[in-house]
Amino acid sequence: MALRTTLVSFGVLSLLLGLSWMAAPPAAGSTVTFTLYSGAAGATTGGNGEGPIASGLGGIGNPDPLTTSDAGPVQILFQYGGWNLIPGTQWVSYANTTFSGPPNGVVVSFFANFTLPDCFQNASVTVSVLADDVVTVFLNGNQLGAAPLTAYPGYLTVGTVTTSNTAFFLASNSLQFDVEQVGGYGFGLDFTATVTFEPCLCPHSQGFWKNHPAAWPATNLTLGNETYNQTALLALLQKPPKGGDASLILAHQLIAAKLNVAAGSNPAPVAATVATADVLLSNFTGPLPYGVQASTTDGQQMTALAETLDDYNSEALALGCVPWSSPGPADPKAGSADVIPPGLGVAGLVAAAAAVGLWRKHQG
């Protein structure tokens, strides 16, 4: 078992967040692909936390990274010239059982384990396998394809199955090959498993989205009960929250958060906050801003929600994300006026707005 890594263009995650797509969302990152295969050399973990990643084949007679439940270690046996093995693989089995397999009806489970990052999207796996005699394949206990996937004798025709069922994938994954002895004489398998996923992308600040409208993955967003087109959203981002208008402070961070999720950032850390913000804004009639004083009950809740969203947009909550290549200049949030200074927070900015000019924070 091993894998090779390639990078291709990143597809934006489609989520129902009250938004509509632009004709051509930006290519904002990379899809990671790696292939596990039988008869591999040693392996390591990839830069995004995926793995194992290896190249080349192990020596004949060496251990294979596959494991069994109770049949002992898995051994690399050979690339048998009489069988048409899958390219770039070698035949493996537990110990040297190719010519003296277990009795008919015995099933031995082989396991190929792999990891994905803590945050990933749109995962899929394609398995191609030969077996002596037949094999059924599972991913984390979920059967993939037919049972068995290969017809007897399974070493003559490659069985192939693909799944992109998101419920099947975890951070730590296990492919299980249940090989059954049917015709006696010989035992083992040969396979490749190609895994593809999209790492979650790091969020951008509201200042970035304000200054790079061409990078927006959506033309419309719903804030509360109101739907805004890009022109209206940009006008909101460019409007300073005069007098500490808490509704506008919340809107700035909510717009950024929704654009970040639409562009491929992990929605989990702020899903509840976004939903609460929308419910709160839906209590008001008409388009933003609503002129909500920060000292009111609604204003205090709005500024608290905005602070959480700002943490998300500034990557404080986006653990395990990967940077994306933006179509504009580098995200200005590092060291820019778009970031809430440490220890001050949105609430502190509201309280100091009249004295220090809160609008400068929103010029990112």
Summary of the structure (lengths in Angstrom):
residues: 364
radius of gyration: 26.8
end to end distance: 48.1
largest distance: 86.2
contacts: 1258
relative contact order: 0.15
helix: 25%
strand: 28%
